């Protein structure tokens, strides 16, 4: 029996018939040591492919590549499910698992808002931590906001950790610079922003520069506004701040009307956990990881491969 055929037979007996290596050696009249070597060879040659299909499985090889390539402290990558609609749910669960495992447990957790962060909040179990204070990183008050908004997700995360939520009582983007300056000068708001700026851990996502933006949905911007931002080079927003592929602010005047911590705080944070899912966010995800805006990335396998393919 030639080597390739022997390798196939060993793999079939081991994986399909659940024979032990000793039993396979006796059946094929080879040593147990050779059986082990052939099983390793079967995986290396692709004769055998092992896939962990549990919804909470991870792609450890891709995680190591991301950490090395982008100098991250950690990465979490989950397989893409057959149902594309379940990608966000799976990434959100992975982010919730990661947050619950962070040690030391952050005393203060700064959070953004949006569909992705709402899904993470929903995935966190009761008692995921003890006594964590949650503070909003950017404004989120909106007349158009539906249930599950900025305040709700922050309170959910805090309550499930037995802590308190500190809410930022402001829209994400104001109509006048003077109004924004007045709000941030208020002693209460200034205190909230200072607490957010000194949070031990940040948890946030990012939005694309298109009509699906949460800023359009919530009435802060019109579709034409986002189209103009994209024309000027915006690939998306982080904490409501629209940036180009190099991580630079695209519209300083719009940025001057945006309420929340600056992007520099993400770059210098003890731990900044960036959660992103889906192909629509590949461009903004690439900018976040290449411009030092996160130390931890939680994402899906397709996004991870897209980031690693970039030269």
C-alpha positions in Angstrom: 0.0 0.0 0.0 1.5 3.3 -1.0 2.0 6.2 1.5 -0.9 8.3 0.3 -3.4 5.5 0.3 -2.1 4.4 3.7 -2.6 7.9 5.0 -6.2 7.9 3.8 -6.9 4.5 5.4 -5.4 5.6 8.7 -7.5 8.8 8.6 -10.7 6.9 7.8 -10.2 4.4 10.6 -9.4 7.1 13.1 -12.0 9.7 12.2 -14.8 7.7 10.7 -14.5 4.4 12.6 -13.2 5.9 15.9 -10.4 3.4 16.2 -7.6 4.0 18.5 -4.0 4.5 17.1 -3.1 1.1 18.6 -6.0 -0.6 16.9 -5.2 1.0 13.6 -1.6 -0.1 13.9 -2.7 -3.7 14.5 -5.1 -3.7 11.6 -2.7 -2.1 9.1 0.4 -3.8 10.5 2.3 -0.6 11.2 3.6 0.9 14.4 1.5 3.2 16.6 4.2 5.9 16.0 3.7 5.7 12.3 -0.1 6.0 12.7 0.4 9.2 14.6 2.8 10.5 12.0 0.3 9.7 9.2 -2.6 11.4 11.0 -0.5 14.6 11.3 0.5 14.3 7.6 -3.2 13.9 6.7 -4.0 17.3 8.3 -1.0 19.0 6.8 -1.8 17.8 3.2 -5.5 18.7 3.5 -6.6 15.1 3.4 -8.4 15.7 6.7 -10.0 19.1 7.5 -11.1 19.6 11.0 -13.8 22.3 11.6 -15.3 23.3 14.9 -18.8 24.3 14.1 -20.1 25.5 17.4 -21.6 29.0 17.2 -19.0 30.2 19.7 -16.0 28.7 17.9 -13.1 30.9 16.9 -10.5 31.1 14.2 -7.3 31.1 16.3 -4.9 31.2 13.3 -6.5 34.3 11.9 -6.4 35.9 15.4 -2.7 35.3 15.7 -2.1 36.9 12.2 -4.2 39.9 13.1 -2.4 40.5 16.4 1.0 40.3 14.7 0.1 42.2 11.6 -1.6 45.2 13.3 0.2 45.0 16.7 -2.9 44.4 18.7 -3.0 43.1 22.2 -5.7 40.6 21.3 -8.1 39.6 18.5 -11.3 37.5 18.4 -12.4 36.0 15.1 -15.6 33.9 14.6 -16.6 31.8 11.7 -19.2 33.1 9.2 -22.4 31.2 9.6 -24.4 29.8 6.7 -27.1 32.4 7.4 -25.5 35.8 6.7 -28.1 37.4 8.9 -26.6 35.7 11.9 -23.1 37.3 11.5 -23.8 40.2 13.8 -25.3 38.0 16.4 -22.3 35.7 16.4 -19.8 38.6 16.6 -21.8 40.2 19.3 -21.7 37.0 21.4 -18.0 36.8 20.9 -17.5 40.4 22.1 -19.7 39.7 25.1 -17.6 36.6 25.9 -14.4 38.6 25.6 -15.6 41.5 27.7 -16.8 39.1 30.5 -13.3 37.5 30.5 -11.3 40.8 30.7 -9.0 40.8 33.7 -8.7 42.9 35.7 -12.3 43.8 35.5 -12.5 47.5 34.4 -13.9 49.9 37.1 -15.2 52.1 34.4 -16.3 51.0 30.9 -16.8 53.5 28.2 -19.3 52.5 25.5 -20.6 53.9 22.2 -24.0 53.1 20.7 -25.6 51.7 17.6 -26.9 48.4 16.3 -23.7 46.5 17.0 -23.3 47.6 20.6 -27.0 47.0 21.2 -26.4 43.4 20.1 -23.4 43.1 22.4 -25.4 44.4 25.4 -28.2 41.9 24.7 -25.6 39.0 24.6 -24.1 39.8 28.0 -25.4 37.6 30.7 -26.6 38.7 34.1 -23.6 38.8 36.5 -21.0 39.1 33.7 -19.0 41.3 36.1 -19.5 43.0 39.5 -19.7 46.7 40.1 -18.6 48.0 36.7 -19.6 51.6 36.0 -20.6 52.3 32.4 -20.3 55.7 30.8 -21.3 56.9 27.4 -18.5 58.0 25.1 -20.5 60.1 22.7 -23.9 61.7 22.5 -26.9 59.7 21.5 -30.1 61.5 22.3 -32.4 61.5 19.3 -36.0 62.3 18.6 -36.1 59.5 16.1 -34.4 56.8 18.3 -36.3 53.6 18.7 -36.2 51.2 21.6 -32.7 49.8 22.3 -31.0 53.1 21.9 -27.9 54.7 23.4 -29.1 55.1 27.0 -30.9 51.7 27.0 -27.8 49.7 26.0 -25.5 51.5 28.5 -28.0 50.8 31.3 -28.3 47.1 30.2 -24.5 46.6 30.3 -24.3 48.3 33.7 -27.3 46.6 35.3 -26.1 43.1 34.2 -22.8 43.9 36.0 -24.4 45.2 39.1 -23.1 48.7 38.3 -24.4 52.1 37.4 -24.7 53.8 34.0 -23.6 57.4 33.5 -25.5 58.9 30.5 -24.4 61.7 28.3 -27.5 63.9 27.9 -26.7 65.3 24.4 -27.4 64.5 20.8 -24.5 63.0 18.8 -24.2 66.0 16.5 -25.6 69.5 17.2 -26.7 72.1 14.6 -24.4 74.9 16.0 -20.9 74.9 17.2 -21.8 77.4 19.9 -24.5 75.0 21.3 -22.0 72.2 21.4 -19.4 74.3 23.2 -22.0 75.5 25.7 -23.2 71.9 26.4 -19.6 70.6 26.9 -18.8 73.6 29.2 -21.7 72.6 31.5 -20.2 71.3 34.8 -22.3 68.1 34.7 -21.5 67.2 31.1 -17.9 68.1 31.5 -17.7 65.7 34.4 -19.2 62.9 32.4 -16.8 63.5 29.5 -13.9 63.5 31.9 -15.0 60.2 33.3 -15.4 58.8 29.8 -11.9 60.0 28.9 -10.4 58.2 31.9 -12.3 54.8 31.5 -10.0 51.8 31.8 -11.7 50.0 28.9 -13.6 51.3 25.8 -16.1 49.2 23.9 -17.2 50.6 20.6 -18.1 50.0 17.0 -18.0 52.1 13.8 -20.4 53.0 11.0 -20.1 53.1 7.2 -20.3 56.3 5.3 -23.5 55.5 3.4 -27.2 55.9 3.8 -27.4 53.0 6.3 -25.5 55.2 8.8 -27.1 55.4 12.2 -26.7 59.1 12.0 -29.1 59.2 9.1 -31.5 56.8 10.8 -31.6 59.0 13.9 -31.9 62.3 12.0 -28.5 63.9 12.8 -27.6 63.8 9.1 -29.3 63.6 5.8 -28.4 61.0 3.1 -27.0 63.8 1.0 -24.8 64.9 3.9 -23.2 61.4 4.2 -22.8 61.2 0.4 -20.9 64.5 0.5 -18.7 63.2 3.3 -18.0 60.0 1.3 -17.1 62.2 -1.7 -14.6 64.0 0.4 -13.0 60.7 1.4 -14.9 59.5 4.5 -14.9 55.7 4.9 -17.1 55.8 8.0 -17.4 57.2 11.5 -15.9 56.3 14.9 -17.7 57.8 17.9 -19.6 60.0 15.4 -16.4 61.4 13.9 -16.1 60.9 10.2 -12.6 59.9 9.1 -10.8 59.0 5.8 -8.7 55.9 5.1 -5.8 57.4 7.0 -7.8 58.1 10.1 -8.0 61.9 9.6 -11.1 64.0 10.3 -12.8 64.7 7.0 -14.9 67.7 7.9 -13.5 69.7 10.8 -16.7 71.9 11.0 -18.9 68.8 11.4 -16.4 67.4 13.9 -16.6 70.7 15.9 -20.4 70.0 16.4 -19.9 66.4 17.5 -20.3 65.6 21.2 -18.0 63.0 22.8 -14.5 62.0 23.6 -11.9 62.5 20.9 -10.3 59.8 18.9 -7.0 60.4 20.6 -8.4 58.9 23.7 -9.0 55.6 21.8 -5.3 55.7 20.7 -4.0 56.1 24.2 -6.6 54.0 26.1 -5.5 51.1 28.3 -7.8 48.9 26.3 -10.0 49.8 23.3 -12.2 46.9 22.1 -13.4 47.4 18.6 -16.4 45.3 17.5 -17.3 45.1 13.8 -19.3 42.7 11.6 -20.2 42.5 7.9 -18.7 43.5 4.5 -20.3 47.0 4.6 -17.8 48.0 7.3 -14.6 46.6 5.8 -13.3 50.0 4.8 -13.9 51.6 8.2 -12.6 48.5 10.0 -9.4 48.7 8.0 -8.9 52.3 9.0 -9.5 51.6 12.7 -6.9 48.8 12.9 -4.3 50.5 10.7 -4.5 53.9 12.4 -4.1 52.7 16.0 -7.7 53.3 17.1 -8.1 49.9 18.8 -6.0 47.4 20.8 -8.5 44.6 20.6 -10.5 43.6 17.5 -13.6 41.4 17.6 -14.9 40.5 14.1 -16.0 37.8 11.7 -13.8 35.6 9.5 -14.6 37.4 6.2 -13.7 40.7 7.7 -10.5 39.3 9.2 -9.4 37.9 5.8 -10.2 41.1 4.0 -8.0 43.0 6.5 -5.1 40.6 6.1 -5.3 40.6 2.3 -4.6 44.4 2.3 -1.0 45.2 1.6 
